[in-house]
Amino acid sequence: MSGFMDKEMLPPWLAHPSIPLGSAGWRVGHGEKYWYEFVAWFSALSVVERESYKHRYPKPDSWKLFWPYVPEKLDEYLSGNA
């Protein structure tokens, strides 16, 4: 990995614990910037790397719907078909 892939990013719930999933904070301001950077970073991981990452950073119950959305629907989202 090179560039932005060299540094593992924290999952959104750890990077910005005060912004709950579904909040407008992920669509504006510092949360939005982090969200898009995280999605780009995570989508570049291999399937094995993604699974390893998920095990290292278990999500809280309030983020239950996060992994089913990222990356399974990520390709649709990035191509504008979601």
C-alpha positions as a LaTeX table, in Angstrom:
\begin{tabular}{lrrr}
\hline
Residue & $x$ (\AA) & $y$ (\AA) & $z$ (\AA) \\
\hline
Met1 & 0.00 & 0.00 & 0.00 \\
Ser2 & 1.16 & 3.51 & $-0.65$ \\
Gly3 & 0.00 & 7.05 & $-0.06$ \\
Phe4 & $-3.17$ & 7.30 & 2.01 \\
Met5 & $-3.24$ & 3.51 & 2.37 \\
Asp6 & $-0.08$ & 3.52 & 4.49 \\
Lys7 & $-1.96$ & 4.83 & 7.51 \\
Glu8 & $-4.85$ & 2.85 & 8.89 \\
Met9 & $-7.87$ & 5.05 & 9.51 \\
Leu10 & $-10.03$ & 4.73 & 12.58 \\
Pro11 & $-13.63$ & 3.78 & 11.93 \\
Pro12 & $-15.98$ & 6.78 & 11.97 \\
Trp13 & $-17.45$ & 5.93 & 15.41 \\
Leu14 & $-13.97$ & 6.17 & 16.96 \\
Ala15 & $-12.69$ & 9.08 & 14.89 \\
His16 & $-15.74$ & 11.22 & 15.71 \\
Pro17 & $-17.59$ & 9.57 & 18.62 \\
Ser18 & $-19.86$ & 12.58 & 19.11 \\
Ile19 & $-21.43$ & 12.15 & 15.66 \\
Pro20 & $-24.00$ & 9.32 & 15.58 \\
Leu21 & $-24.65$ & 7.25 & 12.47 \\
Gly22 & $-27.28$ & 8.99 & 10.34 \\
Ser23 & $-26.45$ & 12.43 & 11.71 \\
Ala24 & $-26.16$ & 15.47 & 9.48 \\
Gly25 & $-22.67$ & 15.75 & 10.96 \\
Trp26 & $-21.58$ & 13.12 & 8.42 \\
Arg27 & $-22.95$ & 15.20 & 5.56 \\
Val28 & $-21.45$ & 18.58 & 6.47 \\
Gly29 & $-18.26$ & 19.85 & 8.07 \\
His30 & $-15.44$ & 17.76 & 9.49 \\
Gly31 & $-17.57$ & 14.60 & 9.66 \\
Glu32 & $-18.31$ & 14.74 & 5.93 \\
Lys33 & $-14.62$ & 15.08 & 5.04 \\
Tyr34 & $-13.68$ & 12.15 & 7.25 \\
Trp35 & $-16.57$ & 10.01 & 5.98 \\
Tyr36 & $-15.53$ & 10.36 & 2.33 \\
Glu37 & $-11.86$ & 9.79 & 3.12 \\
Phe38 & $-12.74$ & 6.69 & 5.14 \\
Val39 & $-15.00$ & 5.25 & 2.43 \\
Ala40 & $-12.28$ & 5.78 & $-0.20$ \\
Trp41 & $-9.65$ & 4.23 & 2.07 \\
Phe42 & $-11.82$ & 1.27 & 3.09 \\
Ser43 & $-12.98$ & 0.55 & $-0.45$ \\
Ala44 & $-9.34$ & 0.19 & $-1.55$ \\
Leu45 & $-8.75$ & $-2.64$ & 0.94 \\
Ser46 & $-8.93$ & $-6.25$ & $-0.19$ \\
Val47 & $-11.78$ & $-8.44$ & 1.08 \\
Val48 & $-9.39$ & $-10.10$ & 3.54 \\
Glu49 & $-8.13$ & $-6.71$ & 4.79 \\
Arg50 & $-11.71$ & $-5.49$ & 5.24 \\
Glu51 & $-12.66$ & $-8.53$ & 7.32 \\
Ser52 & $-9.54$ & $-8.18$ & 9.45 \\
Tyr53 & $-10.32$ & $-4.49$ & 9.98 \\
Lys54 & $-13.91$ & $-5.27$ & 11.04 \\
His55 & $-12.60$ & $-7.70$ & 13.67 \\
Arg56 & $-10.06$ & $-5.18$ & 15.00 \\
Tyr57 & $-12.71$ & $-2.46$ & 15.33 \\
Pro58 & $-16.02$ & $-3.94$ & 16.49 \\
Lys59 & $-18.84$ & $-1.47$ & 15.96 \\
Pro60 & $-21.16$ & $-0.31$ & 18.71 \\
Asp61 & $-24.82$ & $-1.33$ & 18.55 \\
Ser62 & $-25.75$ & 2.17 & 17.42 \\
Trp63 & $-23.73$ & 1.55 & 14.23 \\
Lys64 & $-25.40$ & $-1.79$ & 13.50 \\
Leu65 & $-26.28$ & $-0.83$ & 9.91 \\
Phe66 & $-22.82$ & 0.46 & 8.99 \\
Trp67 & $-21.04$ & $-2.66$ & 7.68 \\
Pro68 & $-23.99$ & $-3.91$ & 5.62 \\
Tyr69 & $-23.76$ & $-0.59$ & 3.76 \\
Val70 & $-20.00$ & $-0.29$ & 3.48 \\
Pro71 & $-18.62$ & $-1.79$ & 1.24 \\
Glu72 & $-21.36$ & $-4.12$ & $-0.02$ \\
Lys73 & $-23.23$ & $-1.20$ & $-1.60$ \\
Leu74 & $-20.15$ & 0.95 & $-2.04$ \\
Asp75 & $-19.68$ & 0.17 & $-5.72$ \\
Glu76 & $-23.27$ & 1.25 & $-6.44$ \\
Tyr77 & $-22.80$ & 4.41 & $-4.39$ \\
Leu78 & $-19.55$ & 5.38 & $-6.08$ \\
Ser79 & $-20.98$ & 4.76 & $-9.54$ \\
Gly80 & $-24.07$ & 6.85 & $-8.78$ \\
Asn81 & $-26.55$ & 3.95 & $-8.97$ \\
Ala82 & $-27.51$ & 3.82 & $-5.31$ \\
\hline
\end{tabular}
